């Protein structure tokens, strides 16, 4: 696909194109919240914009994001204006209230998303569902499509994923490089606060101990080795990176999907810019843009960003 994306001239470089929209882009929505009780007794909060449509846009946020992030509300607004219902859901612990169970959410488990999709279908009887996911939410979206394609509801017809760490280890390495570590440190501060809450919630669970967090957790590898892996049943950080990365399973996807990656994304390493074995899968298209940063993609003189415009055009083309 030809790269037609042009950012505002004053957004110079991947860092600016990442940070500016995160801080200043606002797309408010009249959300109505619903709490969904999951099969294991935990909960996730769903934020709806219902118009009475039989079509739904369902958007999944990134690591430590939520349904109010600009890229979530922008995508929902784009599709609601085109006659869809909209749903931005919040992963466990991301809606402003800590979740009930010891576990959190992570790149390798799309079962909560599956329950959200199935609930939306059962509750609203949608004919068509378009999925969108960004960063870690892109991982979850792609995993839902690829891991158990035979279980995907027929109503899920298309998807777009953007700024996706297709190879998680490669992304971890990239964020450890000089000039990029401030992103990593911000994530680790936010994740540390949740570990602290969990340590109070489950004081006898050694996997959730906050003791020494600031001294022992210096990067994502430390966090994933000490928390993500043991809490969620992986042997180590490396085991988690290998099993939770979506690149090896993209070949299984059976519906039309576009994966949008900016070549100046400060979060992504080289292994996130090709499809691997999925290069021969006609359902999966990789869209590489020269600019865009990480979940940025703001366009010069336009209300909606490049991924939002591309997604609706993609839907109308099928």
C-alpha positions in Angstrom: 0.0 0.0 0.0 1.4 3.4 -0.9 2.3 5.6 2.0 0.1 8.7 1.7 0.3 9.8 5.4 1.6 13.3 6.1 1.9 14.5 9.7 1.7 18.2 10.6 4.9 19.9 9.6 5.6 21.0 13.2 5.5 17.4 14.6 9.1 16.6 13.9 10.3 13.1 14.6 8.8 10.0 16.2 9.0 11.2 19.8 7.0 14.4 19.0 4.5 12.4 17.0 4.1 10.0 19.9 4.0 12.5 22.8 1.9 15.4 21.4 -1.3 13.5 20.6 -1.0 11.7 24.0 -0.9 15.0 25.8 -3.1 17.3 23.7 -5.4 15.4 21.4 -8.9 15.3 22.9 -11.9 13.4 21.4 -14.6 13.3 24.1 -17.4 10.8 23.9 -20.7 10.4 25.7 -19.8 7.0 27.2 -22.2 4.9 29.3 -20.4 2.4 31.5 -21.2 -1.2 32.1 -19.4 -3.6 34.3 -18.9 -7.1 32.8 -18.3 -9.9 35.3 -15.9 -12.4 33.8 -15.9 -16.2 34.0 -13.3 -16.2 36.8 -15.3 -13.8 38.9 -13.2 -10.7 38.1 -14.5 -7.7 36.1 -13.8 -5.4 33.3 -15.5 -2.1 32.6 -17.1 -1.4 29.2 -17.7 2.1 27.9 -20.4 2.3 25.3 -21.7 4.8 22.7 -25.0 3.2 21.6 -26.9 4.5 18.6 -29.2 1.6 17.9 -26.9 0.3 15.1 -26.4 -3.4 14.2 -22.7 -2.6 13.5 -20.1 -2.2 16.3 -16.6 -0.8 16.4 -14.8 -2.3 19.4 -11.4 -0.8 20.4 -8.7 -2.2 22.7 -6.3 0.2 24.4 -2.5 -0.2 24.9 -0.4 -1.0 28.0 -1.6 1.0 31.0 -4.1 2.9 28.8 -7.8 3.0 29.0 -11.0 3.7 27.0 -10.5 7.5 27.3 -7.2 7.5 25.4 -7.3 9.7 22.2 -6.7 6.8 19.9 -9.6 4.9 21.3 -12.1 7.7 21.3 -10.9 8.9 17.9 -11.5 5.6 16.3 -14.9 5.2 18.0 -15.9 8.7 17.0 -15.0 8.1 13.4 -17.1 5.0 13.2 -20.1 6.3 15.3 -20.3 9.2 12.8 -20.5 6.6 10.1 -23.5 4.8 11.7 -21.9 2.3 14.1 -22.3 1.7 17.8 -19.0 2.1 19.7 -17.3 0.2 22.5 -14.1 1.0 24.3 -13.3 -1.6 26.9 -10.9 -1.4 29.8 -8.5 -4.2 30.6 -8.4 -5.5 34.2 -7.2 -2.8 36.6 -7.3 -0.1 33.9 -10.7 1.6 34.5 -9.8 3.4 37.6 -10.5 0.6 40.0 -8.1 -2.3 40.8 -9.4 -5.7 39.7 -10.3 -8.4 42.2 -8.0 -11.3 41.2 -4.2 -11.6 41.7 -3.6 -11.6 37.9 -3.6 -8.6 35.6 -3.8 -8.4 31.8 -1.0 -9.0 29.3 -0.1 -9.4 25.6 -0.5 -13.1 25.6 -4.1 -13.5 26.8 -7.0 -12.4 24.6 -9.7 -14.4 26.5 -11.0 -11.2 28.3 -11.4 -9.6 24.8 -13.2 -12.8 23.7 -15.7 -12.5 26.5 -16.3 -8.8 25.7 -17.0 -9.7 22.1 -19.3 -12.5 23.0 -21.1 -10.3 25.5 -21.6 -7.6 23.0 -23.1 -10.1 20.5 -25.4 -11.7 23.1 -26.5 -8.4 24.5 -27.0 -6.3 21.4 -27.3 -8.9 18.6 -24.8 -7.2 16.3 -24.6 -8.3 12.6 -21.0 -6.9 12.1 -18.2 -6.2 14.5 -15.0 -4.3 13.4 -12.1 -4.7 15.8 -9.4 -2.1 16.4 -6.4 -2.4 18.7 -3.4 -0.3 19.5 0.0 -1.3 20.8 -0.7 -4.0 23.4 -4.3 -3.8 22.4 -3.2 -4.6 18.9 -1.5 -7.7 20.3 -4.7 -8.8 22.0 -6.8 -8.1 18.8 -4.5 -10.1 16.6 -4.2 -12.9 19.1 -8.0 -13.2 19.3 -8.1 -13.6 15.5 -5.1 -15.9 15.2 -4.9 -18.1 18.3 -8.2 -19.9 18.0 -9.6 -18.8 14.7 -12.3 -21.6 14.7 -13.8 -19.9 17.8 -14.1 -16.4 16.4 -17.7 -15.4 16.1 -18.9 -14.9 12.5 -20.0 -11.4 13.4 -16.3 -10.3 13.6 -15.6 -9.4 10.1 -12.5 -7.2 9.9 -9.8 -5.6 12.1 -7.1 -3.0 12.2 -4.1 -3.1 14.6 -1.6 -0.3 14.9 1.8 0.3 16.6 1.9 -3.4 17.6 5.0 -5.0 19.2 4.7 -8.1 17.0 8.0 -9.3 18.6 7.7 -8.3 22.3 11.4 -9.0 23.1 12.5 -6.8 20.3 10.3 -4.0 21.6 11.7 -4.4 25.1 15.2 -4.1 23.7 14.2 -1.0 21.8 12.8 0.7 24.8 16.0 0.1 26.7 18.0 2.1 24.2 19.4 5.6 25.1 16.9 8.3 24.5 13.9 6.0 24.8 14.1 4.8 28.4 11.9 7.6 29.7 8.9 5.7 28.1 9.9 2.5 29.9 10.3 4.3 33.2 6.9 5.9 33.0 5.3 2.5 32.4 7.2 0.9 35.3 6.1 3.7 37.7 2.5 3.1 36.7 2.8 -0.7 36.9 4.6 -0.4 40.2 1.7 1.4 41.8 -0.6 -1.5 40.8 1.8 -4.1 42.2 1.8 -2.0 45.4 -2.0 -2.2 45.5 -2.0 -5.9 44.8 0.6 -6.5 47.6 -1.9 -5.0 50.0 -4.8 -6.8 48.4 -3.0 -10.2 48.6 -0.4 -9.9 51.4 0.4 -13.6 51.5 1.0 -13.9 47.7 4.8 -13.7 47.3 4.5 -13.2 43.5 2.9 -9.8 44.3 5.4 -8.6 46.8 6.3 -4.9 46.4 9.3 -5.2 48.7 12.3 -3.8 47.0 10.4 -2.9 43.8 12.3 0.3 43.1 15.7 -1.3 43.6 15.1 -4.5 41.7 12.9 -3.3 38.8 15.1 -1.3 36.4 13.6 -2.3 33.1 10.8 -4.3 31.4 12.9 -7.5 31.6 13.1 -7.2 35.4 9.4 -6.5 35.7 8.4 -9.3 33.4 10.8 -11.8 35.1 9.6 -10.9 38.6 5.9 -10.2 38.0 4.4 -10.8 34.5 5.8 -14.3 34.1 5.2 -15.8 37.5 1.8 -14.2 38.0 0.5 -15.4 34.6 2.1 -18.9 34.4 5.2 -18.3 32.3 8.6 -19.7 33.2 10.5 -16.4 32.7 10.5 -13.1 30.9 11.9 -14.8 27.8 9.3 -17.5 27.9 6.6 -14.8 28.1 8.1 -12.8 25.2 8.3 -15.9 23.0 4.8 -17.2 23.8 3.0 -13.9 24.0 4.3 -12.3 20.7 1.7 -12.5 17.9 4.1 -12.6 14.9 4.4 -16.4 14.9 0.6 -16.9 14.8 -0.5 -14.2 12.3 -0.5 -16.9 9.6 -3.7 -18.3 11.1 -5.8 -15.2 10.6 -8.8 -15.8 8.4 -10.5 -12.4 8.1 -9.2 -9.2 6.5 -6.7 -7.4 8.7 -4.5 -4.4 8.3 -1.5 -3.9 10.6 -0.2 -0.3 10.6 3.3 0.4 11.8 5.2 3.7 11.7 8.9 3.3 10.8 9.8 6.1 13.3 7.9 4.4 16.2 10.2 4.7 19.2 8.7 1.5 20.7 9.3 -0.9 17.8 12.4 -2.8 16.8 13.2 -4.2 13.3 11.5 -7.5 13.9 8.2 -5.6 14.3 8.2 -4.5 10.7 7.6 -7.7 8.8 4.9 -10.4 9.0 7.2 -13.5 9.1 5.3 -16.6 7.9 2.2 -14.5 7.5 3.7 -12.7 4.6 1.9 -15.2 2.3 -1.5 -14.9 4.2 -3.8 -12.9 1.8 -5.9 -11.8 4.7 -3.1 -9.8 6.4 -1.7 -6.6 5.0 1.2 -4.7 6.6 1.0 -1.0 6.1 4.3 0.8 6.8 4.4 4.6 7.1 7.5 6.7 7.3 6.0 8.8 10.1 3.4 8.5 12.9 5.3 7.7 16.1 3.7 5.3 18.5 -0.2 5.5 18.3 0.1 9.0 17.0 -0.6 9.3 13.3 -2.0 12.8 13.5 -2.6 14.3 10.0 -2.0 17.7 8.7 -5.3 19.7 8.6 -7.5 16.7 9.5 -9.7 15.9 12.5 -9.1 12.2 12.4 -5.8 10.5 12.4 -4.4 8.3 9.6 -5.3 5.0 11.2 -8.9 6.1 11.8 -9.4 7.2 8.2 -7.7 4.0 6.9 -9.9 1.8 9.1 -13.2 3.2 7.8 -12.0 3.2 4.2 -10.9 -0.4 4.7 -14.4 -1.3 6.0 -16.1 0.4 3.1 -13.8 -1.3 0.5 -15.0 -4.8 1.4 
